Structures are given as C-alpha cells and as structure tokens.
Amino acid sequence: MKSTSVIVLIAAVLGIYLSAYTIDEKEQAIVLEFGRPVGEAVTDAGLHFKLPWRQLVKLEKRILEYDVEPKAILSLDKKRLEVDNYGRWRISDPLTFYKAVRTINGGLSRIDPIVYSELRVELGKHNLTEIVDKRRDKIMEIVTLKAREKLEEYGIDIIDVRIKRADLSQENERAVFDRMIAERERQAKQYRSEGEEEALKIRAETDKEKTIILAEAYRQSQEIRGEGDAKAVEIYADAFKSDPGFYEFTRTLETYQKVIDGKTTLILSTDSQLLNLMKGNK
C-alpha cells in the first residue's frame, strides 16, 4: 500500500512537472500535439499548464531586426543605386507564423524578397534627387504598408522599413555629380538674371522719381526767382523815384563790375566817365 502511494505521488509530481510551464514577458508560445498546433497561442506571461505529452514551442514576442546586404536598384532616371536597407518586425500571430515559416530564419526568408520587391518597385517610380531628399520618408512609408499587407499571411507584422544608405555605383557617380553641378549653375544664372531684371526696375523707378523731384524743384526755384526779380524791380523802381542820379550811379557800377574782370584791358579816353570815377573825380 505504501509503495503504491509513493508511485502515485511520483506520477503526480512528474505529471505536474511535465504539464506546468512558464512564459515571461518577452515570449509567446504554442502547444503541439504529435507535431500539430492545438488550442490558441499563449501570449500572457506567467504559469500555464498543458497535457504532459504535448510539446511547447516558444517564440519571440519582442521586436526583431531585419538587416541584409546592400542590393542594386534602378531609379526612375536609370541611376543604379546600391541600397542598404533594414527593418523592424515582430511575430503578430504565433500560430500562423509557426504553420507558415516555423522559425525566425524562416520568417526572414519571407521578409527579404517581399521588402526588396516593394522597395525596388517604389524606388523605380522616383528620381535620384527624390530618393535622397526629404521625400524618402514618404517613399518608405509606402514600402512599409505594402510589405505589411503581404507579410500578414505569414503572421508577421513589419513595423518599419528604412534605408541606411543609397550609394551610386562608380560608373554613375561622376555623371550624376556633373549633372548636379550643371543644374546648380543653371539655377544660379536664373537667379542672377531675375536679380538684374529687378535691379533695372528699381533703377528705372528711382530715375523716374528723381526726374519728377528735380522738375518740381526747378519749377519752385523759378517761381521763387521770379518773385525775387519782381521784388528787385520794385525796389529799383522805388530807388529811382527817390534819387534818379544815385540809382543811375549804382547801376553803372554794377555794369562795370560785370563787364570788367582780371583779364580785361581797358583803353579809356581822358574824358571817360569811368576814368574820372577811378581818379576820384565826380
């Protein structure tokens, strides 16, 4: 009786040992019976139980990395690029994943051709300049979405696909650089031409304003000069009325001052009025 109880106890302990298993936070698992999956996938961490003869296959629950060697891809403008891409993925459906690919390496063997195919198609729709500038992010979003749709049947969720680098092959590099230089020079000439055109407009407008200002100033000066001359005539007339002799004398002096300068040679007769003035005679 005692031996029977011991055997039962040992069998119970062994049964519990073979039935109990734990899953941590970074794992998920499926249960196999004679090599075939049974039940739902186990995704919750903690202690779980199964029938003793059933097998347990644990799979990664963490985000995994996909990275391959650079491959050649042609852009829309026929530039041969050596594209080095990478991605992040996870097992979204453990049962589907196990039935389709079994292992992580099997999953990578499905990811690689699908991602490369979508990458080649999408990059083939864009020129080199679009691939290397900020539009690359939009291109990679499209690649990620299309690859995700195709990988869903394998229980794989592709989270993100990115390009580490996209280098030109040696035969295309020099030609592309020359073309980029020519394009920059063309743009520089265009900017200079537009600048010169704008400068001409500004100069023309400035000359126009200058002409208007000078004309207005000349008109005002002529008006002021006319008013001054009229005032002078009025003053001269008043002076002539008050003392005709003095007026005639001052006007004569003014005339002599305008006519005679340092280069003028005068030959005067003895009865000349000017000679008399110079001698101090009246």
Secondary structure, DSSP 8 states (H G I E B T S, - for coil): -HHHHHHHHHHHHHHHHHHEEEE-TTEEEEEEETTEEEEEEE-S-EEEE--TT-EEEEEE-S-EEEE---EEEE-TT--EEEEEEEEEEEES-HHHHHHHT-SHHHHHHHHHHHHHHHHHHHHTTS-HHHHHSTTHHHHHHHHHHHHHHHHGGGTEEEEEEEEEEEEE-HHHHHHHHHHHHHHHHHHHHHHHHHHHHHHHHHHHHHHHHHHHHHHHHHHHHHHHHHHHHHHHHHHHHHHHHH-HHHHHHHHHHHHHHHH--TT------TT-HHHHHHHT--
